Amino acid sequence: MSPAAMDSEPDAIFAGALHMEAAILTQQVRAMGVDVPFFGSNAFADPVTIRLAGDALNGVYSAAGWVPNTPNPIGAALSAKYKELYGEDCAKAAAQIYDHVLVITEAIRRAGTTDRAAVRDAMNTISDFQGAITRYDLRTNGDAGRGGLLAQIVDGVPEIIKPIYSEKIIN
């Protein structure tokens, strides 16, 4: 974060970043003594970022797609199994891959075959399908999920403030 940006006395900080950048940015802002609400993209609530940023991330809000302490039963089961197998919280990337496999498996089931064109066509019929992260409505334009979470990092844990779900994706 540039000193010039901080000299402007912002009312809040909004940032989109990947894990490493989110950790560095948060640490820089804290080191500068800036005390304004801080809102970040989904990487700010990811266990990888939390591990990298340490206490600097406390108090940051995140528009999160995934948090390991999700109330979603499928996500909670994934999170528990992941922790059992690997001894750490399930990162967003692992949850995304898990959901990809669920969706592809559902498309193959619907298609009744592994034929590429049939699976693609079946994917476009998937609607209101619950994954570990969100409910999915797949569309030919590439839109898929329809929800997320507003979370705040408290003592190194993303605490869910509010689920954010749209009823349907608008094409």
C-alpha positions as a printed Julia matrix, in Angstrom:
171×3 Matrix{Float64}:
   0.0     0.0     0.0
   1.54    3.27   -1.04
   2.06    6.01    1.54
   0.35    8.4    -0.89
  -2.8     6.29   -0.76
  -2.7     6.32    3.01
  -2.1    10.1     3.07
  -5.54   10.5     1.5
  -7.03    9.35    4.82
  -9.35    6.7     3.37
 -12.64    5.86    5.08
 -12.18    2.21    4.15
  -9.96   -0.06    2.1
 -11.29   -2.37   -0.61
  -8.81   -4.84   -2.11
  -8.83   -7.78   -4.44
  -5.76   -9.99   -4.27
  -4.43  -13.52   -4.33
  -3.07  -15.21   -1.19
   0.48  -13.83   -1.03
  -0.52  -10.34   -2.14
  -3.44  -10.28    0.32
  -1.12  -11.24    3.18
   1.52   -8.66    2.25
  -1.04   -5.9     1.71
  -2.73   -6.57    5.04
   0.59   -6.61    6.88
   1.64   -3.33    5.22
  -1.61   -1.6     6.13
  -1.31   -2.76    9.74
   2.36   -1.68    9.91
   1.33    1.8     8.75
  -1.11    1.99   11.65
  -4.12    2.47    9.4
  -7.3     1.75   11.34
 -10.22    1.82    8.9
 -12.6    -0.94    7.82
 -10.8    -3.3     5.42
 -12.76   -5.33    2.84
 -11.07   -7.99    0.73
 -11.83  -10.54   -1.94
 -12.32  -14.22   -1.19
  -8.58  -14.89   -0.79
  -8.59  -12.86    2.43
 -10.67  -15.58    4.17
  -8.67  -18.51    2.82
  -6.62  -20.61    5.28
  -3.51  -20.07    3.13
  -3.77  -16.28    3.46
  -4.6   -16.52    7.16
  -1.46  -18.62    7.71
   0.68  -16.14    5.73
  -0.75  -12.92    7.2
  -1.06  -13.98   10.82
  -2.68  -11.52   13.21
  -2.61   -8.73   10.6
  -5.7   -10.27    9.01
  -7.84  -10.0    12.14
 -10.77   -7.64   11.61
 -10.66   -7.84    7.81
 -13.96   -8.52    6.02
 -14.05  -10.87    3.06
 -16.5   -11.57    0.27
 -15.71  -15.24    0.6
 -16.71  -18.06   -1.66
 -15.47  -20.62    0.83
 -14.61  -20.84    4.5
 -13.68  -24.11    6.25
 -16.31  -23.55    8.96
 -19.13  -23.37    6.41
 -22.67  -24.14    7.63
 -23.36  -25.97    4.34
 -23.61  -29.71    5.21
 -21.7   -30.86    2.1
 -18.98  -28.29    2.73
 -18.83  -29.14    6.43
 -18.37  -32.84    5.61
 -15.6   -32.0     3.13
 -13.93  -29.69    5.64
 -13.98  -32.33    8.39
 -12.64  -35.09    6.13
  -9.92  -32.81    4.73
  -8.8   -31.87    8.25
  -8.79  -35.55    9.25
  -6.68  -36.54    6.24
  -4.29  -33.6     6.0
  -4.28  -32.04    9.47
  -5.12  -28.55    8.25
  -8.13  -26.52    7.15
  -9.47  -27.08    3.66
  -8.37  -24.27    1.32
 -10.68  -22.75   -1.26
  -8.83  -24.42   -4.16
  -9.49  -27.89   -2.71
 -13.18  -27.09   -2.19
 -13.42  -25.8    -5.77
 -11.88  -28.98   -7.16
 -14.24  -31.05   -5.01
 -17.22  -29.17   -6.43
 -15.88  -29.54   -9.98
 -15.79  -33.31   -9.51
 -19.32  -33.32   -8.03
 -20.68  -31.32  -10.97
 -18.92  -33.42  -13.61
 -20.08  -36.63  -11.9
 -23.66  -35.31  -11.9
 -23.39  -34.41  -15.6
 -22.11  -37.9   -16.46
 -24.94  -39.43  -14.41
 -27.5   -37.31  -16.26
 -25.94  -38.02  -19.66
 -25.79  -41.75  -18.99
 -22.48  -41.81  -20.84
 -19.02  -40.29  -20.83
 -19.41  -39.01  -24.39
 -17.99  -35.49  -24.4
 -20.87  -33.78  -26.22
 -23.49  -35.58  -24.13
 -21.76  -34.61  -20.87
 -21.46  -30.98  -22.03
 -25.16  -30.88  -22.89
 -26.06  -32.5   -19.56
 -23.98  -29.91  -17.69
 -26.21  -27.19  -19.13
 -29.23  -28.83  -17.46
 -27.75  -28.7   -13.96
 -29.75  -26.31  -11.82
 -30.12  -25.83   -8.06
 -27.33  -28.38   -7.47
 -25.74  -28.15   -4.02
 -21.97  -28.37   -3.84
 -19.58  -27.81   -0.97
 -19.22  -24.1    -1.76
 -22.57  -23.02   -3.19
 -25.63  -24.03   -5.19
 -24.93  -24.28   -8.9
 -27.0   -23.27  -11.91
 -24.86  -24.02  -14.94
 -25.39  -21.92  -18.04
 -23.94  -22.0   -21.54
 -22.46  -18.52  -20.98
 -20.14  -19.92  -18.29
 -21.97  -18.67  -15.19
 -22.24  -21.3   -12.5
 -22.5   -20.52   -8.79
 -24.96  -18.23   -7.15
 -23.71  -17.51   -3.71
 -21.03  -16.7    -1.25
 -20.44  -15.46    2.25
 -19.61  -12.24    4.0
 -17.04  -13.14    6.63
 -14.78  -11.33    9.08
 -11.5   -12.73   10.33
 -11.64  -13.02   14.14
  -8.66  -14.54   15.96
  -7.47  -16.14   12.72
 -10.84  -17.71   11.89
 -13.26  -16.5     9.2
 -16.5   -15.91   11.11
 -19.53  -15.92    8.84
 -21.51  -12.71    9.12
 -24.04  -13.49    6.44
 -24.59  -15.94    3.58
 -25.17  -14.12    0.31
 -27.18  -16.07   -2.23
 -29.08  -14.95   -5.29
 -32.18  -16.92   -6.15
 -31.08  -17.44   -9.74
 -28.25  -16.44  -12.02
 -29.39  -13.89  -14.56
 -28.33  -14.74  -18.11
